[in-house]
Amino acid sequence: MTHVGLPLRRREDTRFLTGAARYLDDFDPEGALQLAFVRSPHAHARLGTIDVEAARAAPGVSAVVTGAALEGSIQALPAGSLEDGVVADCGHPVLARDKVRYVGEAVAAVAARTRAEAEDAAELVVCDYEPLPPLLDVRRDPAVPPLLHEESGDDLVRWTRSRGDVEGAFAAADRVVSGSFRIPRLVAAPIEPRGAIAEYDEATDLLTVRCSAQEPHRPLAQLGHVLGRDRERLRLVVPDVGGAFGSKGAVAPEIAVAAVLAIDLSCPVKWAEDRLENFLAAYQGRGLEADVELAVSADGRMLALRAHLYSDVGAYLYPTTAVSPHTTAMLLTGAYVIPAAEVELVGVATSKVPTGPYRGAGRPEAAYIIERTVDLAARELGIDPVELRRRNLVPRDAFPYETALGWVYDSGDYERCLETVLGLVHAESWDAERETAQGEGRLVGAGVAMALERCGGLWESAKLEISAEGQVVVRTGSSPHGQGHETAFAQIAADELGVEPDDVEVRWGDSAEVPAGTGTFASRSIAMGGSAVVEAAASVRELGRPVAAQLLETAAEEIGWHEGRFVVSEDPTRSVTLREVAAAAGGLEANARFESDLLFSSGAYAAVVEINEATGALHVLRLAAADDAGRIVNPLLAEGQVVGGSVQGLGQCLVEEAVYDESGQLRTASFADYSLLTAVEVPPISSGFVEIPTPLNPLGAKGIGEGGAIGVPAAVGNAVADALATRGVAGLDPPFTEEKLWRALHEEE
């Protein structure tokens, strides 16, 4: 390998930085109608008559549709499923019928010549609402009226698992440490909000939908379900995407409306979401409360874990809503040898926009819960938190390791990650820093956390072509939205084919051109998509072997592959390149589908913080990360993922929270109220890699995209608790705002 492992700059940045990239809103088909939505102002209400006559008569309006008008011709989004759990049939409706269940839920849509005309007409739609009490508490009795879903009840997700002798372990424990934690909802806030353009060709009965999404495959399947259209009559095209962070993994109901109208009106229909709509109606992340008990021995051995999780799933279920809380539940034993565990998960309906995957998708919640609990145990036992972790980490010689909850960790060296991050953050100076700070009246704390990232799994595809003229084209089922796929996949293909990365063209995003795939999420693209490229390249080489034998006038079994050339095994001086073989063959091409069990990246994170006791202001002095993502294809891109994920994790710690008031109104519905970190607030971040290859794919690669978002909240949470402990204050949950910290420090005064 000559290119894999090199920190090559992202070649796609040229078009992004020069303005040549084309996002959804850069496309304007001739004659396209613009779509605007009428959205509920109530968090919970019965929906009566909807008067659309004035809107239909407004200038430029071509159509106004309601849920009643679509009944019978369209279905709700699929609700998803859990193999070993119960998921209610409460998929998100395309337009509300009978009831609205969160502020911002779409009840009608207007298509007009311009966006302004559509929005003006939408204001003329008159809806009859009968307000009902909002349901906001996940710990309420879900069987007591009022209910959001009278037919199914409001426990939309249920999952339990118990393995090992949990009762016996708790009975034998010297200490039982308990904690309750709350992880707030977050807004994904991608630079580019959601959107779609739908076009229908009546002659071929082909519906083409261009949308801002994480890949074409899941939206295609979900839209096909909603519309009742076969894959052959539906094409999904994903252009350049301005970020997603998980929020564009499921098709938006609004896209289905655009598709229906494009068919009915026989003209293109465009919906480009504005920022207010994105805050109100795009699914949010996190939103979890947990009660946890950890049984430990006097010498610090972890014996068993018991947990009850309450997930705020929102008003409906998207196909991926149940994924995040289930991932949290399955990862609660973290990086530790905990022989027995019992976890109960309930996903409760609330009068809020639904939740779904957001960078980390359940892993940050699990890390926060178990890592905060480990620190509580360390304090209870009087053992150094780092030492307690060392005593309980899964040892390197135990892999593959099956946890008490049933997932199999494929590879890792958790202790090496921990020791690496301690060096990066200068842990040897912590005691002196605390002592100096106390003498100066400052509160300084330090914290560490292990991070596990479920990644990979399922399958991914690739198609590789070498034309007779020598052009190399890789078509991948993975799609980029900021990760650098074009560069990394070109590096992989170049090494497998004996060419330069600049000679490889990477194509993605169009379901009519790329092979069917699973998509881009859960840090799976390099491990799964990259491995599919490796296997497609191997197939191309195999196809070229007999051709090379003819060119070299020898038997095919005498042909080997060495440093990018076909060579005669007994005389390596006789060789031909793959391009020469492709020219002789009139071109070569091969498809590959790569499958794998789940992979588990790991890492350790550490933070040092200072709290201003007079104001409550929290400053993260330094942050460090040590990640094991297996083999690193491009260290520059990998470090970018670590830093980006860490900054998002810091945002969750310091300033981000989707806040709903007692009436169910989102009080953080714009960037005036929902804060994101700026560069000024980001501390120095040190990162290092511990490369323990996985045996489950030919690259040895795992995932790296979410490690920072997983490890940082737990590490900072432990550091804050460490600082507060010097004043006898119990730990808090994020976000660690100035007001929250000040009140905690001064509430007894």
GIMO-V973949 format. One record per backbone hydrogen bond with DSSP energy under -0.5 kcal/mol. NH is the residue of the N-H (numbers start at 0). CO is the residue of the C=O. If there is no record, write none. Layout:
[[NH,CO] [NH,CO]]
//
This chain:
[[4,632] [5,2] [7,5] [12,9] [13,10] [14,11] [15,11] [16,12] [17,13] [18,15] [19,14] [20,14] [22,20] [25,22] [26,23] [27,25] [31,28] [32,267] [33,111] [34,269] [35,109] [37,107] [38,36] [39,104] [42,662] [44,99] [45,129] [46,97] [47,45] [47,127] [50,125] [51,49] [55,51] [56,52] [57,54] [60,57] [61,110] [62,110] [64,108] [66,95] [66,106] [69,65] [70,66] [70,67] [71,73] [72,69] [73,69] [74,225] [76,91] [84,81] [85,157] [87,155] [89,87] [91,316] [95,105] [98,96] [99,44] [103,39] [104,101] [106,37] [107,37] [108,64] [109,35] [110,62] [111,33] [112,59] [117,113] [118,114] [119,115] [120,116] [121,117] [122,118] [123,120] [124,121] [125,50] [126,124] [127,48] [128,126] [129,45] [130,128] [131,43] [135,133] [137,135] [139,136] [141,139] [143,140] [149,147] [152,148] [153,141] [155,153] [155,346] [156,346] [157,85] [158,344] [160,342] [162,340] [165,163] [168,164] [169,165] [170,166] [171,167] [172,168] [173,295] [174,295] [176,174] [176,293] [178,291] [180,289] [182,287] [183,181] [185,284] [191,241] [192,190] [195,270] [196,209] [197,268] [198,207] [200,205] [201,199] [204,200] [205,200] [206,204] [206,232] [207,198] [207,205] [208,206] [208,234] [209,196] [209,207] [210,208] [210,236] [211,194] [212,210] [213,247] [218,214] [219,215] [220,216] [221,217] [222,218] [223,219] [224,220] [225,221] [226,222] [227,223] [228,223] [232,229] [233,230] [234,206] [236,208] [237,508] [238,236] [239,21] [242,240] [246,243] [248,245] [254,251] [255,251] [256,252] [257,253] [258,254] [259,255] [260,256] [261,257] [262,258] [263,259] [264,260] [265,261] [266,261] [268,197] [269,32] [270,195] [272,193] [272,270] [277,273] [278,274] [279,275] [280,276] [281,276] [281,277] [283,353] [284,185] [286,182] [286,183] [287,182] [288,309] [289,180] [290,307] [291,178] [292,305] [293,176] [294,303] [295,174] [296,300] [299,296] [302,294] [302,300] [303,294] [304,339] [305,292] [306,341] [307,290] [308,343] [309,288] [310,308] [310,345] [311,286] [312,310] [312,347] [313,347] [314,351] [316,89] [320,317] [322,319] [323,319] [324,320] [325,321] [326,322] [327,323] [328,324] [329,325] [330,326] [331,328] [333,330] [335,332] [336,391] [337,335] [338,301] [338,336] [339,302] [340,162] [341,304] [342,160] [343,306] [344,158] [345,308] [346,156] [347,310] [347,345] [348,153] [349,313] [350,134] [351,349] [354,312] [355,283] [358,244] [360,357] [362,359] [365,361] [366,362] [367,363] [368,364] [369,365] [370,366] [371,367] [372,368] [373,369] [374,370] [375,371] [376,372] [377,373] [378,374] [379,375] [380,376] [381,377] [382,377] [387,383] [388,384] [389,385] [390,386] [391,387] [391,388] [392,388] [393,334] [397,394] [398,395] [399,408] [400,408] [402,400] [402,406] [405,402] [408,400] [408,406] [413,393] [416,412] [417,413] [418,414] [419,415] [420,416] [421,417] [422,418] [423,419] [424,420] [425,422] [426,421] [428,425] [429,426] [432,428] [433,429] [434,430] [435,431] [436,432] [437,433] [438,434] [439,435] [439,436] [440,437] [441,436] [442,610] [443,441] [444,608] [446,606] [448,604] [450,602] [452,600] [453,451] [454,598] [455,521] [456,596] [457,595] [459,593] [461,591] [462,474] [463,589] [464,472] [465,587] [466,470] [469,466] [471,502] [472,464] [472,470] [473,504] [474,462] [474,472] [475,473] [475,506] [476,460] [486,483] [487,483] [488,484] [489,485] [490,486] [491,487] [492,488] [493,489] [494,490] [495,491] [496,492] [497,493] [498,493] [502,499] [503,500] [504,471] [504,502] [506,473] [506,504] [510,235] [510,508] [512,509] [513,509] [520,518] [523,520] [527,523] [528,523] [528,524] [529,524] [530,525] [531,527] [532,528] [533,529] [534,530] [535,531] [536,532] [537,533] [538,534] [539,535] [540,536] [541,537] [542,538] [543,539] [544,540] [545,541] [546,542] [547,543] [548,544] [549,545] [550,546] [551,547] [552,548] [552,549] [553,548] [557,554] [558,555] [559,566] [561,564] [564,561] [565,575] [566,559] [567,570] [567,573] [568,557] [568,566] [570,567] [573,570] [574,572] [575,565] [577,563] [580,576] [581,577] [582,578] [583,579] [584,580] [585,581] [585,582] [586,581] [587,465] [589,463] [591,461] [593,459] [595,457] [598,454] [600,452] [601,627] [602,450] [603,625] [604,448] [605,623] [606,446] [607,621] [608,444] [609,618] [610,442] [611,616] [612,610] [615,611] [618,609] [620,607] [620,618] [621,607] [622,683] [623,605] [624,685] [625,603] [626,687] [627,601] [628,626] [628,629] [629,689] [630,699] [632,630] [637,633] [638,634] [639,635] [640,636] [641,637] [642,638] [643,639] [644,640] [645,641] [646,642] [647,643] [648,644] [649,645] [650,646] [651,647] [652,648] [653,649] [654,650] [655,650] [657,184] [658,656] [659,657] [660,664] [663,660] [666,658] [666,664] [667,658] [672,669] [673,669] [674,654] [674,672] [680,677] [681,678] [682,680] [683,620] [685,622] [685,683] [687,624] [689,626] [690,688] [691,689] [692,690] [693,699] [696,693] [699,696] [701,628] [706,703] [709,705] [710,706] [711,707] [713,709] [714,710] [715,711] [716,712] [717,713] [718,714] [719,715] [720,716] [721,717] [722,718] [723,719] [724,720] [725,721] [725,722] [726,723] [727,724] [728,723] [734,652] [735,652] [736,734] [740,736] [741,737] [742,738] [743,739] [744,740] [745,741] [746,742] [748,745]]
//
